[in-house]
Amino acid sequence: MSNHWSQYIQSAEELYRSRALRFHAGNRALWLRAIGAAEGMDVLEVGCGSGYFCHHFAEHLPGTRVTGLDADAGFIAYAKAKAAELALPCDFVQGDALATPFGENSFDLCFSHTVIEHLPTQPFLLEQKRVLRPGGRIAVLSVRTNASLPEHGMDGASPEELALWERLWRAGEGKLPLQVCAYPLEEREFPLALTAAGFRKVDVQFFCVSSYAPDSPQVPPAMALEQMEVERLGCVESVAKSTRLAPDALQPKERERLLTLLHARFDDRVEAWRRGEQRWDLTAKLMLAATGVK
Ligand SMILES: C[S@@+](CC[C@H](N)C(=O)[O-])C[C@H]1O[C@@H](n2cnc3c(N)ncnc32)[C@H](O)[C@@H]1O
């Protein structure tokens, strides 16, 4: 157990705000239906990160009892603090998805989003089957990165900025203290794996979430601003995370210069949006939702 994920991969805030952009009021009915979540359920989110989905279930599905489990102490602390701030009744537990502290037949729904690819498939599924009640559902969400539109975090970066990024990233190569995406699955392997784990009524659905389209008239101004600010946050956090991995890659002055350049770039993007200058940078992700019944 550690806080490696929140230190080196995605910070708690970055994760939380990016999920809020992917899964919002506009597509809530779609994805809650896809995973089979309903009011009054006992829900376990496995690999809950900083807790966005748990908070979402507690807020929008009355009577739901929600538990989030994650290995990362930083995420669990953030999720607990945010639940307290929002006055949402969720429990958060630091633990291992492959050996949870819960008894058999404890939950009606086990949910995960972008977790399965990081863990051995069958142990991951079988532990959820163990804690599900008979008739309970598993819902595994996975982003199909081979079928997603690109991110725009580096749009418009100058050669000077790109050169600083290159040095920072190159110096950190091979230094991650944890394995990410060590167990990738192809689309057809999801239903096959659920069936092999003994789930019934196995199904796979796809839906698309657009998390970045600031010029779209369907995106309210506050959300458009948040979309650009989350892109900015991703870049700022990337400097911090890469510096943790390779503290000597850039001199402090160079690091400051990189931050200045990236802030100027995002300020320019926001200003263009305020002026009504449309750039139509867009991001969307194809989601796979694999479900089954115990
Ligand atoms: C890509 S993040 C997704 C987090 C969250 N589901 C979300 O989408 O916001 C993957 C998560 O899996 C967690 N994780 C990885 N291995 C784990 C394990 N063995 N037990 C529990 N959590 C684990 C990480 O700490 C991280 O929070």
The ligand as an SDF file (V2000), in Angstrom:
LIG
                    3D

 27 29  0  0  0  0  0  0  0  0999 V2000
   -6.6980    4.9550  -13.5060 C   0  0  0  0  0  0  0  0  0  0  0  0
   -6.9710    5.0400  -11.7570 S   0  0  0  0  0  0  0  0  0  0  0  0
   -8.7570    5.0650  -11.7230 C   0  0  0  0  0  0  0  0  0  0  0  0
   -9.3230    5.6050  -10.4460 C   0  0  0  0  0  0  0  0  0  0  0  0
  -10.8520    5.7610  -10.4520 C   0  0  0  0  0  0  0  0  0  0  0  0
  -11.5040    4.5240  -10.7670 N   0  0  0  0  0  0  0  0  0  0  0  0
  -11.2590    6.8280  -11.4450 C   0  0  0  0  0  0  0  0  0  0  0  0
  -11.5170    6.5210  -12.6090 O   0  0  0  0  0  0  0  0  0  0  0  0
  -11.2750    8.0160  -11.0550 O   0  0  0  0  0  0  0  0  0  0  0  0
   -6.5960    3.3960  -11.2140 C   0  0  0  0  0  0  0  0  0  0  0  0
   -6.8140    3.2080   -9.7260 C   0  0  0  0  0  0  0  0  0  0  0  0
   -6.6020    1.8540   -9.3570 O   0  0  0  0  0  0  0  0  0  0  0  0
   -5.9820    1.8530   -8.0730 C   0  0  0  0  0  0  0  0  0  0  0  0
   -5.3290    0.5570   -7.8590 N   0  0  0  0  0  0  0  0  0  0  0  0
   -4.3210    0.0110   -8.5790 C   0  0  0  0  0  0  0  0  0  0  0  0
   -3.9890   -1.1990   -8.0590 N   0  0  0  0  0  0  0  0  0  0  0  0
   -4.8200   -1.4150   -7.0000 C   0  0  0  0  0  0  0  0  0  0  0  0
   -4.9980   -2.4840   -6.0710 C   0  0  0  0  0  0  0  0  0  0  0  0
   -4.2500   -3.5830   -6.1100 N   0  0  0  0  0  0  0  0  0  0  0  0
   -5.9450   -2.3420   -5.1260 N   0  0  0  0  0  0  0  0  0  0  0  0
   -6.7340   -1.2440   -5.0550 C   0  0  0  0  0  0  0  0  0  0  0  0
   -6.6130   -0.2070   -5.9120 N   0  0  0  0  0  0  0  0  0  0  0  0
   -5.6720   -0.2990   -6.8780 C   0  0  0  0  0  0  0  0  0  0  0  0
   -5.0170    3.0190   -8.1380 C   0  0  0  0  0  0  0  0  0  0  0  0
   -4.5940    3.4380   -6.8570 O   0  0  0  0  0  0  0  0  0  0  0  0
   -5.8690    4.0510   -8.8640 C   0  0  0  0  0  0  0  0  0  0  0  0
   -6.6330    4.7990   -7.9850 O   0  0  0  0  0  0  0  0  0  0  0  0
  1  2  1  0
  2  3  1  0
  2 10  1  0
  3  4  1  0
  4  5  1  0
  5  6  1  0
  5  7  1  0
  7  8  2  0
  7  9  1  0
 10 11  1  0
 11 12  1  0
 11 26  1  0
 12 13  1  0
 13 14  1  0
 13 24  1  0
 14 15  1  0
 14 23  1  0
 15 16  2  0
 16 17  1  0
 17 18  1  0
 17 23  2  0
 18 19  1  0
 18 20  2  0
 20 21  1  0
 21 22  2  0
 22 23  1  0
 24 25  1  0
 24 26  1  0
 26 27  1  0
M  CHG  2   2   1   9  -1
M  END
$$$$
